[in-house]
Amino acid sequence: MNTNDIADYLVQHPHFFEEHAELLAKIKLTSPVMGRSISLQERQMEIVREKLKVLELRLSDLMRVAQENDAISAKFQAWTRSLLMARNDVDLPYILTKNLQDIFNLPHATLRLWSVTEDVQHTWFAVPASEDVQLFAKGLSKPYCGQNHDFEAASWLESDEAITSVAMLPLRLAEDDLTFGLLILGSPDASRFTKEMATDFLTKIADTASAALSCMIDC
């Protein structure tokens, strides 16, 4: 018999060591941890410890993510509350962008709306956006995150420092609805907004902002 025959035999007879338990104490294996020969039972304990360490690391990572999500949820709730407390509609765009910066520690944030009602056409947020910007916003199925490739919309951010990364959030009430604006977040840190980052939370911000600002849109 060769080693493969022995392995096949043990697979086909899983109760072999139950019937010959005395052999377990005689089997010696080399421990990658201790660097010496150990019994099968000791090796099994090492494997269990290794699995426990992996599980502990996974649990620690899950707890960290849960704490981060809880902190984000608290910030989102505080931001949403500030929108509900706005005294009038014209204050909303300023409150929306200013509190995004303060609550989420964002360097820069601004927005533009088009197709607005006549009574807000004189405001800073209703300054006409070019057709290219409107087409760009319309083509976004989800927020854009990544490097600032001299986007026209990024120039709306008033900053003395170069904006190297941006997040651009299209404003619409539903996926197939008219796009009526663009919310811009910017940072001089190139790693703040990247194309690899998840956009689920930014989508929630865009949805909430769209609902809050829809009162100023001429439908």
C-alpha positions as CSV (number, residue, x, y, z in Angstrom):
1,M,0.0,0.0,0.0
2,N,1.2,3.5,-0.8
3,T,0.2,6.7,1.0
4,N,-2.7,7.4,-1.4
5,D,-4.1,3.9,-0.6
6,I,-3.9,4.6,3.1
7,A,-5.6,8.0,2.7
8,D,-8.4,6.4,0.6
9,Y,-8.9,3.7,3.2
10,L,-9.2,6.2,6.0
11,V,-11.7,8.3,4.0
12,Q,-13.8,5.1,3.3
13,H,-13.6,4.1,6.9
14,P,-14.2,7.3,8.9
15,H,-14.7,5.3,12.2
16,F,-11.2,3.7,12.0
17,F,-9.7,5.9,14.8
18,E,-12.8,5.4,17.0
19,E,-12.1,1.7,16.8
20,H,-8.3,2.2,17.3
21,A,-8.2,5.2,19.6
22,E,-4.8,4.2,21.0
23,L,-3.2,5.1,17.7
24,L,-4.1,8.7,18.0
25,A,-1.6,9.2,20.9
26,K,1.1,7.6,18.7
27,I,0.6,9.8,15.7
28,K,3.1,12.7,15.5
29,L,2.8,15.8,13.4
30,T,5.1,18.8,12.9
31,S,3.7,22.0,14.3
32,P,4.1,25.1,12.2
33,V,3.6,27.1,15.3
34,M,5.8,25.4,17.8
35,G,8.3,24.0,15.3
36,R,8.5,20.5,16.8
37,S,6.7,17.2,16.6
38,I,3.3,17.1,18.5
39,S,0.5,14.7,18.9
40,L,-2.6,14.7,16.6
41,Q,-4.7,16.1,19.5
42,E,-2.3,19.0,20.0
43,R,-2.3,19.8,16.3
44,Q,-6.1,19.8,16.4
45,M,-6.0,22.2,19.3
46,E,-3.7,24.5,17.3
47,I,-6.1,24.4,14.3
48,V,-9.0,25.3,16.6
49,R,-7.0,28.2,18.1
50,E,-6.2,29.5,14.7
51,K,-9.8,29.4,13.7
52,L,-10.8,31.2,16.8
53,K,-8.3,33.9,16.1
54,V,-9.7,34.4,12.6
55,L,-13.3,34.6,14.1
56,E,-12.2,37.1,16.7
57,L,-10.6,39.3,14.0
58,R,-13.8,39.1,11.9
59,L,-16.0,39.9,15.0
60,S,-13.7,42.9,15.8
61,D,-14.0,44.1,12.2
62,L,-17.8,43.7,12.3
63,M,-18.0,45.7,15.5
64,R,-15.8,48.4,14.1
65,V,-18.0,48.7,11.0
66,A,-21.2,48.7,13.1
67,Q,-19.8,51.6,15.3
68,E,-18.9,53.5,12.1
69,N,-22.4,53.0,10.7
70,D,-24.0,54.1,13.9
71,A,-21.9,57.3,14.0
72,I,-22.9,58.0,10.3
73,S,-26.5,57.4,11.1
74,A,-26.4,59.8,14.0
75,K,-24.8,62.5,11.7
76,F,-27.4,61.8,9.0
77,Q,-30.2,62.2,11.5
78,A,-28.7,65.5,12.8
79,W,-28.4,66.8,9.2
80,T,-32.0,65.8,8.3
81,R,-33.3,67.4,11.5
82,S,-31.6,70.7,10.5
83,L,-33.5,70.6,7.2
84,L,-36.8,70.1,8.9
85,M,-36.1,73.1,11.2
86,A,-35.4,75.5,8.4
87,R,-37.6,78.6,8.8
88,N,-38.3,79.2,5.1
89,D,-37.6,77.6,1.8
90,V,-35.0,80.1,0.6
91,D,-32.8,79.2,3.7
92,L,-32.8,75.5,2.8
93,P,-29.9,75.4,0.3
94,Y,-27.6,77.3,2.6
95,I,-28.6,75.2,5.6
96,L,-28.3,72.0,3.6
97,T,-24.7,72.7,2.3
98,K,-23.4,74.4,5.5
99,N,-24.6,71.6,7.8
100,L,-23.2,69.0,5.4
101,Q,-19.8,70.6,5.9
102,D,-20.1,71.1,9.7
103,I,-21.7,67.7,10.6
104,F,-19.7,65.5,8.2
105,N,-16.5,67.5,8.3
106,L,-16.5,68.3,4.6
107,P,-14.2,71.0,3.4
108,H,-16.5,72.3,0.6
109,A,-20.1,71.9,-0.5
110,T,-22.4,73.8,-2.8
111,L,-25.3,73.2,-5.2
112,R,-27.1,74.5,-8.2
113,L,-30.8,74.2,-9.1
114,W,-32.4,74.7,-12.5
115,S,-36.1,74.9,-13.5
116,V,-36.7,76.8,-10.3
117,T,-39.8,78.8,-9.4
118,E,-39.9,82.5,-10.2
119,D,-39.6,83.6,-6.6
120,V,-36.2,82.1,-6.2
121,Q,-34.6,82.8,-9.6
122,H,-32.6,85.7,-8.1
123,T,-30.8,83.5,-5.5
124,W,-27.2,82.2,-5.6
125,F,-28.2,78.6,-6.0
126,A,-30.3,79.3,-9.1
127,V,-27.5,80.9,-11.1
128,P,-27.9,79.3,-14.5
129,A,-25.9,76.1,-15.1
130,S,-24.6,75.3,-18.6
131,E,-26.3,72.8,-20.8
132,D,-23.3,70.6,-20.5
133,V,-23.6,70.5,-16.7
134,Q,-27.3,69.7,-16.9
135,L,-26.6,66.9,-19.4
136,F,-23.9,65.5,-17.2
137,A,-26.1,65.5,-14.1
138,K,-28.9,63.9,-16.1
139,G,-26.6,61.1,-17.2
140,L,-25.6,60.2,-13.6
141,S,-27.5,57.1,-12.4
142,K,-25.7,57.4,-9.1
143,P,-23.3,59.9,-7.4
144,Y,-19.9,60.4,-9.1
145,C,-16.9,60.1,-6.8
146,G,-13.4,60.5,-8.0
147,Q,-10.7,63.0,-9.1
148,N,-11.6,66.4,-10.2
149,H,-10.9,66.5,-14.0
150,D,-11.5,70.2,-14.2
151,F,-15.3,69.7,-14.0
152,E,-17.2,72.8,-14.6
153,A,-19.4,72.1,-11.6
154,A,-16.3,71.9,-9.3
155,S,-15.6,75.5,-10.1
156,W,-18.8,76.4,-8.2
157,L,-16.9,75.6,-5.0
158,E,-15.4,78.8,-3.6
159,S,-11.9,77.7,-2.4
160,D,-8.4,79.2,-2.2
161,E,-7.0,75.7,-2.5
162,A,-7.1,73.2,-5.4
163,I,-10.1,70.8,-5.3
164,T,-8.6,67.5,-6.2
165,S,-11.4,65.1,-5.4
166,V,-15.2,65.6,-5.7
167,A,-18.5,63.9,-5.2
168,M,-21.3,65.0,-7.5
169,L,-24.8,64.1,-6.5
170,P,-27.7,64.4,-9.0
171,L,-30.9,65.8,-7.6
172,R,-34.1,64.2,-8.6
173,L,-37.2,62.7,-6.9
174,A,-37.0,59.4,-8.6
175,E,-34.7,57.5,-10.8
176,D,-36.8,58.2,-13.9
177,D,-37.7,61.8,-12.9
178,L,-36.4,65.1,-14.2
179,T,-33.0,66.0,-12.9
180,F,-33.3,69.5,-11.4
181,G,-30.0,70.1,-9.8
182,L,-26.5,69.0,-8.7
183,L,-25.0,68.8,-5.2
184,I,-21.2,69.2,-5.2
185,L,-18.9,68.0,-2.4
186,G,-15.2,68.8,-2.8
187,S,-11.9,68.3,-1.0
188,P,-8.2,69.2,-1.5
189,D,-7.5,65.6,-0.3
190,A,-7.2,63.3,-3.4
191,S,-8.2,60.3,-1.3
192,R,-11.4,61.8,0.2
193,F,-13.6,60.9,-2.7
194,T,-12.5,58.0,-4.9
195,K,-14.1,55.9,-7.6
196,E,-13.7,52.8,-5.4
197,M,-15.8,54.1,-2.5
198,A,-19.3,53.0,-1.9
199,T,-22.0,55.5,-2.9
200,D,-25.0,54.1,-0.9
201,F,-24.9,56.8,1.8
202,L,-24.3,59.6,-0.7
203,T,-27.4,58.3,-2.6
204,K,-29.4,58.7,0.7
205,I,-28.1,62.3,1.0
206,A,-29.0,63.0,-2.6
207,D,-32.5,61.6,-2.1
208,T,-33.1,63.6,1.1
209,A,-31.7,66.8,-0.4
210,S,-33.9,66.3,-3.5
211,A,-37.0,65.9,-1.3
212,A,-36.2,69.0,0.7
213,L,-35.4,71.2,-2.3
214,S,-38.3,70.0,-4.6
215,C,-40.5,72.8,-3.2
216,M,-38.5,75.3,-5.2
217,I,-38.8,73.5,-8.5
218,D,-41.2,74.6,-11.2
219,C,-42.8,71.4,-12.3
